[in-house]
Amino acid sequence: MKKHLYINGQWKEAKEYAPLYSPFSGELIAEIGQADEADVDEAIQAAKEAGKAFSKYPASQRAAILEKVVAIMEARKEELAQILATEAAKPIKTGRGEIARTIQTYKFAAEEAKRIHGETVPLDAAPGGEGRIAFTVRKPIGVVGAITPFNFPFNLVAHKLGPAFAAGNTVVLKPASQTPLSSLVLAEIFAEAGLPAGALNILPGKGSVVGEKLVKDDRVAKITFTGSPEVGIAMRNKAGLKRVTLELGSNAGLIIDENVEISQALIDRCVMGAFAFSGQVCISLQRVYVHESKYEEFLEKFKAATEKIVLGNPMDEATDMSSVISPKDHARMGEWVADAVANGANIVTGGKAVSDRLFAPTILTNVASTVKCSCQEIFGPIVVVTKISSVEEGIAQVNDSRYGLQAGIYTNDINKAMKAADELEAGGVMINDVPTFRVDHMPYGGVKDSGVGKEGIKYAVEEMTELKLIAIKL
């Protein structure tokens, strides 16, 4: 099965196709068209031309298109979840959860399309401003270049397309190489919903070709990217004056205070946070800092719950966790665990391959902060548990990181909670929950090497619009 490029409302044959294999079985799924620089140029121009009309669509019409997308996806949700399971090895029940969130994200976008507004400005607050009325409006910025990862190929795409279309922008989308089908199916969904030709263009291909052209082309007004810090930093350095939103890496930390009951609910949240989608989540729980008085109890219960995780075929309804995204990443899991052990770490459970595709959910202790499993982003089913003597020590340990996307703390002491909220160096602090918590209308983005800018539909709309002032002299 060949899947072509999508440019200006038409399927276009590519000069080159690349095989797409199942991460779980290794079987060939499809042949995916690979865009070259000429294709990217054509797509950008199509988006630029389409924007002349689409930017004038009234808010009600833009909202109606997004509402129609919601209805179509709702009707096709099982099919979409199957696509996720096939190309990303996301367990089918987890995939259904992502599709539900994606539908919710487009609902939020439809609502925000009708809430884009400015404000009045009292110019007479400054001498010389008397006798004038002023107000602001928000205008679409133009062509948005969206570059998305494999781990949430429907919902993270929605976080880029939804606000872009809500604001009246057009998009050239480069999906991740492992999950292009989740994006390509959107071509027919948005076309059926009434999005005009050229407003959405979908170009699978190499980052060095598609991404590079999007970042450097002056017709692209904004880049919105989710991926590694190394790639994101390079993009920002090449982007010139265009706007850039970067959602990059993390090694999210959680503090568990001495006054907290180690309940089954807390353990279940930690298991979810650490091992959902094999830990391939930007805010996956990677580091847990537990007060010494609760450390042994937490570790015992966490180990027992982790060992109940069902590994297997993503199409199986019983599967909790399937393969990591590639053989290369599978091998890296083993290498990083071996590195940690060589530097003194203990394996509490897991730590080894279950098959040539599956890696056991792994808990490590006695891991030095300089070891890869602690200081780098694992993006796999490995979590580090460390004993601390105080919340203050936990805050210092969480902050001892190049990353700062989200962090969490469990405590029953409001003073400690607010201290953590103030001092944790992260874009979001979850009190009495794991850092993996996210709902799709909240502001989401990190500090330090975790990126710049915010997602969350309302906040993304603000970054995808230009604030324009109009002043009238009476």
C-alpha positions as CSV (number, residue, x, y, z in Angstrom):
1,M,0.0,0.0,0.0
2,K,1.5,3.3,-1.1
3,K,0.6,6.5,0.8
4,H,1.2,9.8,-1.1
5,L,1.9,13.3,-0.1
6,Y,-1.1,15.7,0.5
7,I,-0.6,19.1,-1.1
8,N,-3.3,21.8,-1.9
9,G,-6.2,19.4,-1.3
10,Q,-4.8,16.7,-3.6
11,W,-2.8,13.4,-3.2
12,K,0.5,13.8,-5.0
13,E,2.9,10.9,-5.9
14,A,6.3,11.3,-4.4
15,K,9.6,10.6,-6.2
16,E,10.7,8.3,-3.4
17,Y,8.9,6.1,-0.9
18,A,10.1,4.6,2.4
19,P,8.9,1.4,4.1
20,L,6.9,1.7,7.3
21,Y,7.2,-1.2,9.7
22,S,5.2,-2.3,12.7
23,P,7.3,-1.6,15.9
24,F,5.7,-4.7,17.5
25,S,5.8,-7.3,14.7
26,G,8.3,-5.8,12.3
27,E,5.9,-6.4,9.4
28,L,5.6,-3.9,6.5
29,I,2.6,-1.7,7.0
30,A,2.9,0.7,4.0
31,E,5.1,2.6,1.7
32,I,5.2,6.3,2.6
33,G,5.9,9.1,0.2
34,Q,8.9,11.2,1.1
35,A,8.7,14.9,0.3
36,D,11.6,16.6,-1.4
37,E,12.4,20.3,-1.2
38,A,10.3,21.1,-4.3
39,D,7.3,19.4,-2.6
40,V,7.8,21.5,0.5
41,D,8.0,24.7,-1.6
42,E,4.8,23.8,-3.4
43,A,3.0,23.1,0.0
44,I,4.2,26.3,1.6
45,Q,2.9,28.3,-1.5
46,A,-0.4,26.4,-1.4
47,A,-0.8,27.3,2.3
48,K,0.1,30.9,1.6
49,E,-2.5,31.2,-1.1
50,A,-5.2,29.4,0.8
51,G,-4.6,31.7,3.7
52,K,-5.7,34.7,1.7
53,A,-9.3,33.5,1.8
54,F,-9.2,31.3,5.0
55,S,-7.9,34.1,7.2
56,K,-11.2,36.0,6.3
57,Y,-13.5,33.2,7.3
58,P,-15.7,34.3,10.2
59,A,-15.1,32.7,13.6
60,S,-18.4,30.9,13.3
61,Q,-17.3,29.2,10.1
62,R,-13.9,28.2,11.5
63,A,-15.6,26.8,14.6
64,A,-18.1,24.9,12.4
65,I,-15.3,23.2,10.5
66,L,-13.6,22.1,13.7
67,E,-16.9,20.9,15.2
68,K,-17.4,18.8,12.0
69,V,-14.0,17.3,12.5
70,V,-15.1,16.3,16.0
71,A,-18.2,14.6,14.7
72,I,-16.2,12.7,12.0
73,M,-13.6,11.6,14.4
74,E,-16.2,10.4,16.9
75,A,-17.8,8.3,14.2
76,R,-14.4,6.8,13.2
77,K,-12.8,6.6,16.6
78,E,-12.2,2.8,16.6
79,E,-10.6,2.9,13.2
80,L,-8.3,5.7,14.4
81,A,-7.3,3.8,17.5
82,Q,-6.5,0.8,15.3
83,I,-4.1,3.0,13.2
84,L,-2.4,4.0,16.5
85,A,-2.0,0.4,17.6
86,T,-0.6,-0.6,14.2
87,E,2.0,2.1,13.5
88,A,3.0,3.2,17.0
89,A,2.4,-0.1,19.0
90,K,0.2,1.8,21.3
91,P,-2.0,-0.7,23.2
92,I,-5.5,-0.5,21.8
93,K,-7.1,0.6,25.1
94,T,-4.5,3.3,25.5
95,G,-5.0,4.4,21.9
96,R,-8.7,4.8,22.5
97,G,-7.8,7.1,25.3
98,E,-5.7,9.2,23.0
99,I,-8.4,9.4,20.4
100,A,-10.9,10.6,23.1
101,R,-8.4,13.3,24.1
102,T,-7.9,14.3,20.5
103,I,-11.6,14.8,20.0
104,Q,-11.7,16.9,23.2
105,T,-8.8,19.0,21.9
106,Y,-10.6,19.8,18.6
107,K,-13.7,20.6,20.7
108,F,-11.6,23.1,22.7
109,A,-10.3,24.5,19.4
110,A,-13.8,25.0,18.1
111,E,-14.8,26.8,21.2
112,E,-11.6,29.0,21.2
113,A,-12.3,30.0,17.6
114,K,-15.3,32.0,18.9
115,R,-13.3,33.6,21.8
116,I,-10.5,35.3,20.0
117,H,-10.7,39.0,21.0
118,G,-8.7,42.0,22.0
119,E,-9.3,44.8,24.5
120,T,-9.7,48.5,24.8
121,V,-6.6,50.5,25.8
122,P,-7.0,53.8,27.8
123,L,-4.6,56.0,25.9
124,D,-5.4,59.0,28.0
125,A,-3.6,57.3,30.9
126,A,-0.5,58.9,29.3
127,P,-0.2,62.7,28.7
128,G,-0.9,63.3,25.0
129,G,-3.2,60.4,24.7
130,E,-6.4,62.4,25.3
131,G,-9.1,62.4,22.7
132,R,-8.3,59.0,21.4
133,I,-10.0,55.6,21.5
134,A,-7.8,52.5,21.1
135,F,-8.4,48.8,20.9
136,T,-6.6,45.7,19.9
137,V,-7.5,42.8,17.7
138,R,-5.8,39.5,17.0
139,K,-5.0,38.6,13.5
140,P,-3.8,35.2,12.1
141,I,-0.1,35.2,11.5
142,G,-0.1,33.1,8.3
143,V,1.5,29.8,7.5
144,V,2.3,27.5,10.4
145,G,5.0,24.8,10.1
146,A,4.0,22.0,12.4
147,I,6.6,19.2,13.2
148,T,5.2,16.4,15.4
149,P,6.6,13.3,17.2
150,F,5.5,9.7,17.2
151,N,4.3,9.3,20.8
152,F,0.9,11.1,20.5
153,P,0.5,11.3,16.7
154,F,-3.2,12.3,16.9
155,N,-3.4,14.5,20.0
156,L,-0.1,16.4,19.6
157,V,-1.0,17.1,16.0
158,A,-4.4,18.4,17.2
159,H,-2.5,20.7,19.6
160,K,-1.0,22.3,16.5
161,L,-3.7,22.1,13.9
162,G,-6.6,23.0,16.3
163,P,-5.3,26.4,17.4
164,A,-3.9,27.2,14.0
165,F,-7.2,26.7,12.2
166,A,-9.2,28.3,15.1
167,A,-7.1,31.5,14.5
168,G,-7.4,31.4,10.7
169,N,-3.9,30.2,9.9
170,T,-2.9,27.5,7.4
171,V,-0.6,24.6,8.0
172,V,2.2,22.5,6.5
173,L,2.5,19.4,8.7
174,K,5.5,17.2,8.9
175,P,4.5,14.0,10.9
176,A,7.0,11.7,12.6
177,S,8.5,9.1,10.3
178,Q,7.1,6.2,12.4
179,T,3.5,7.6,12.6
180,P,2.6,9.2,9.3
181,L,-0.7,7.3,8.9
182,S,-2.2,9.1,11.9
183,S,-1.6,12.4,10.1
184,L,-2.4,11.4,6.5
185,V,-5.9,10.2,7.6
186,L,-6.6,13.8,8.8
187,A,-6.4,15.0,5.1
188,E,-9.7,13.3,4.3
189,I,-11.3,14.2,7.7
190,F,-10.6,17.9,7.4
191,A,-11.6,17.9,3.7
192,E,-14.9,16.3,4.6
193,A,-15.3,18.9,7.4
194,G,-15.0,21.7,4.9
195,L,-11.5,23.0,5.3
196,P,-10.5,24.7,2.0
197,A,-7.8,23.1,-0.2
198,G,-4.4,24.2,0.7
199,A,-5.1,25.1,4.3
200,L,-3.7,21.7,5.4
201,N,-0.7,20.1,3.7
202,I,0.8,16.9,5.0
203,L,4.4,16.0,4.1
204,P,6.1,12.9,5.5
205,G,9.8,12.9,4.9
206,K,13.2,13.5,6.3
207,G,13.6,16.3,8.9
208,S,16.8,17.4,7.1
209,V,14.7,18.1,4.1
210,V,11.1,19.0,5.2
211,G,11.9,20.4,8.6
212,E,14.9,22.4,7.3
213,K,12.9,24.0,4.6
214,L,10.0,24.9,6.9
215,V,12.3,26.4,9.4
216,K,14.2,28.6,6.9
217,D,11.5,29.6,4.5
218,D,10.4,33.2,5.0
219,R,6.8,32.4,4.0
220,V,6.4,30.3,7.1
221,A,5.4,32.6,10.0
222,K,5.7,30.2,12.8
223,I,7.3,26.8,13.7
224,T,5.6,24.6,16.3
225,F,7.7,21.6,17.2
226,T,7.6,18.7,19.6
227,G,10.8,16.6,19.9
228,S,14.3,16.5,21.2
229,P,16.2,19.5,22.7
230,E,19.0,19.1,20.3
231,V,16.8,19.4,17.2
232,G,14.7,22.1,18.8
233,I,17.7,24.3,19.7
234,A,19.0,23.9,16.1
235,M,15.7,24.9,14.7
236,R,15.5,28.1,16.9
237,N,19.0,29.1,15.8
238,K,17.9,28.8,12.1
239,A,14.4,30.3,12.4
240,G,15.4,33.9,12.2
241,L,12.5,36.2,13.2
242,K,9.7,33.7,12.8
243,R,7.9,32.6,15.9
244,V,8.9,29.3,17.5
245,T,7.2,27.1,20.0
246,L,9.3,24.2,21.2
247,E,8.0,21.4,23.4
248,L,11.2,19.5,24.1
249,G,12.5,16.8,26.6
250,S,12.0,16.1,30.2
251,N,13.1,13.7,33.0
252,A,10.1,14.6,35.2
253,G,10.5,14.3,39.0
254,L,8.0,13.5,41.8
255,I,8.5,14.1,45.5
256,I,6.7,12.0,48.1
257,D,6.6,13.6,51.5
258,E,6.7,11.8,54.9
259,N,3.1,12.7,55.8
260,V,1.6,10.9,52.8
261,E,-0.2,7.6,53.0
262,I,1.2,5.2,50.4
263,S,-2.2,4.2,49.1
264,Q,-3.0,2.0,46.2
265,A,-4.3,5.1,44.4
266,L,-1.0,6.8,44.7
267,I,0.9,3.6,43.6
268,D,-1.5,3.3,40.6
269,R,-0.8,6.9,39.5
270,C,2.9,6.3,39.7
271,V,2.7,3.1,37.6
272,M,0.6,5.0,35.1
273,G,3.0,7.9,35.1
274,A,6.1,5.8,34.7
275,F,4.9,3.1,32.3
276,A,2.0,4.4,30.2
277,F,2.9,3.9,26.5
278,S,6.2,2.3,27.6
279,G,7.3,5.5,29.2
280,Q,7.3,7.3,25.8
281,V,5.6,10.4,27.1
282,C,7.2,13.8,27.4
283,I,6.1,14.1,31.0
284,S,6.6,10.5,31.9
285,L,7.5,9.9,35.5
286,Q,11.3,9.2,35.4
287,R,12.6,10.2,38.9
288,V,10.8,9.5,42.2
289,Y,12.1,11.0,45.4
290,V,10.6,9.4,48.5
291,H,11.0,10.4,52.1
292,E,13.1,7.9,54.0
293,S,10.3,7.1,56.4
294,K,8.1,5.9,53.4
295,Y,10.8,4.7,51.1
296,E,10.7,0.9,51.8
297,E,6.9,0.8,51.8
298,F,6.7,2.7,48.6
299,L,9.3,0.6,46.9
300,E,7.7,-2.7,47.9
301,K,4.2,-1.6,46.7
302,F,5.5,0.1,43.5
303,K,7.4,-3.1,42.6
304,A,4.4,-5.3,43.2
305,A,2.2,-3.1,41.0
306,T,4.8,-2.8,38.3
307,E,5.1,-6.6,38.0
308,K,1.4,-6.9,37.3
309,I,1.7,-4.9,34.0
310,V,0.7,-7.0,31.1
311,L,3.1,-6.9,28.1
312,G,2.1,-8.0,24.7
313,N,0.5,-7.3,21.3
314,P,-0.9,-3.8,21.1
315,M,-4.1,-5.2,19.5
316,D,-4.8,-7.4,22.5
317,E,-7.4,-5.8,24.9
318,A,-5.5,-7.2,27.9
319,T,-2.2,-5.5,26.9
320,D,-1.0,-2.6,29.2
321,M,2.4,-2.1,27.6
322,S,3.8,-3.1,24.2
323,S,7.1,-2.5,22.4
324,V,9.1,0.7,22.4
325,I,9.0,2.5,19.1
326,S,12.1,1.0,17.4
327,P,14.8,-1.7,17.7
328,K,17.3,1.0,18.2
329,D,15.4,2.3,21.3
330,H,14.9,-1.2,22.5
331,A,18.7,-1.7,22.5
332,R,19.3,1.7,24.1
333,M,17.1,0.6,27.1
334,G,19.4,-2.3,27.8
335,E,22.5,-0.2,27.3
336,W,21.3,2.5,29.7
337,V,20.3,0.0,32.4
338,A,23.7,-1.7,32.1
339,D,25.4,1.8,32.4
340,A,23.4,2.5,35.6
341,V,24.3,-0.9,37.1
342,A,28.0,-0.4,36.2
343,N,27.8,2.8,38.2
344,G,26.3,1.2,41.3
345,A,22.6,1.1,40.6
346,N,20.3,-1.8,41.8
347,I,17.6,-3.3,39.7
348,V,14.4,-3.7,41.8
349,T,12.5,-5.3,38.9
350,G,12.8,-5.6,35.2
351,G,16.0,-4.3,33.7
352,K,16.0,-6.7,30.7
353,A,14.5,-7.4,27.4
354,V,11.5,-9.7,27.4
355,S,11.8,-10.3,23.7
356,D,13.5,-8.6,20.7
357,R,10.7,-6.0,20.7
358,L,9.6,-5.8,24.4
359,F,11.5,-4.4,27.3
360,A,10.4,-5.1,30.9
361,P,9.1,-2.2,33.0
362,T,12.1,-1.4,35.1
363,I,12.7,0.2,38.6
364,L,16.2,1.2,39.6
365,T,17.5,2.5,42.9
366,N,20.9,3.9,44.0
367,V,21.2,5.7,40.8
368,A,23.7,8.6,40.7
369,S,22.3,11.9,39.4
370,T,25.0,11.9,36.7
371,V,23.9,8.6,35.2
372,K,22.0,8.7,31.9
373,C,18.9,7.0,33.5
374,S,18.7,10.0,35.8
375,C,20.0,13.0,34.0
376,Q,18.9,12.4,30.5
377,E,15.4,11.7,29.0
378,I,14.9,7.9,29.0
379,F,11.7,7.9,26.9
380,G,11.3,4.3,27.8
381,P,9.9,2.1,30.6
382,I,12.5,2.8,33.2
383,V,12.0,4.8,36.5
384,V,14.5,5.7,39.2
385,V,13.5,5.8,42.9
386,T,15.7,7.7,45.4
387,K,15.5,8.1,49.2
388,I,15.4,11.7,50.6
389,S,15.4,13.1,54.1
390,S,13.2,16.2,53.4
391,V,11.0,18.0,50.9
392,E,13.8,20.6,50.6
393,E,16.2,17.9,49.5
394,G,13.6,16.6,47.0
395,I,13.2,20.0,45.5
396,A,16.9,20.4,45.1
397,Q,17.1,16.9,43.4
398,V,14.2,17.6,41.0
399,N,15.8,20.9,40.1
400,D,19.2,19.3,39.5
401,S,18.3,18.8,35.8
402,R,18.7,20.5,32.5
403,Y,14.9,20.0,32.0
404,G,11.9,21.6,33.5
405,L,8.6,20.6,31.9
406,Q,6.4,19.4,34.8
407,A,7.1,18.2,38.3
408,G,4.9,16.7,41.1
409,I,4.7,16.5,44.9
410,Y,2.5,14.4,47.2
411,T,2.1,16.1,50.6
412,N,-0.5,16.9,53.2
413,D,1.3,20.0,54.4
414,I,0.0,23.1,52.6
415,N,3.2,25.0,53.4
416,K,5.4,22.4,51.8
417,A,3.1,22.2,48.8
418,M,3.3,26.0,48.2
419,K,7.0,25.9,48.8
420,A,7.4,23.3,46.1
421,A,5.0,25.2,43.8
422,D,7.2,28.2,44.2
423,E,10.6,26.6,44.0
424,L,10.3,23.7,41.6
425,E,11.8,24.8,38.3
426,A,9.1,23.6,35.9
427,G,6.5,24.9,33.6
428,G,3.8,23.1,35.7
429,V,3.7,21.7,39.2
430,M,1.2,19.0,40.1
431,I,0.3,18.9,43.8
432,N,-0.8,15.5,45.0
433,D,-0.4,14.0,41.6
434,V,2.3,12.7,39.2
435,P,3.9,15.1,36.7
436,T,2.4,13.1,33.9
437,F,-1.0,14.8,34.5
438,R,-2.3,16.8,31.5
439,V,-5.6,17.9,30.2
440,D,-5.8,19.6,26.9
441,H,-6.9,23.1,27.7
442,M,-4.4,23.8,30.3
443,P,-1.2,25.8,29.5
444,Y,1.6,23.3,28.8
445,G,5.2,24.0,28.2
446,G,8.6,24.0,30.0
447,V,11.6,26.0,31.1
448,K,15.3,25.4,30.7
449,D,16.0,22.8,28.0
450,S,12.3,21.6,28.0
451,G,11.5,24.4,25.6
452,V,9.8,27.7,25.0
453,G,6.2,28.8,24.4
454,K,3.0,27.2,25.5
455,E,0.5,24.7,24.2
456,G,-3.0,24.3,25.4
457,I,-5.5,25.7,22.9
458,K,-6.2,29.2,24.3
459,Y,-2.5,29.8,24.9
460,A,-1.4,28.4,21.5
461,V,-4.0,30.6,19.8
462,E,-2.3,33.6,21.4
463,E,1.0,32.5,20.0
464,M,-0.4,31.9,16.6
465,T,-2.0,35.4,16.3
466,E,-0.6,38.9,15.9
467,L,-1.8,41.6,18.3
468,K,-2.7,44.7,16.3
469,L,-3.5,48.1,17.8
470,I,-6.0,50.5,16.3
471,A,-6.1,54.0,17.6
472,I,-8.8,56.6,16.6
473,K,-8.3,60.3,17.1
474,L,-11.7,61.9,17.8
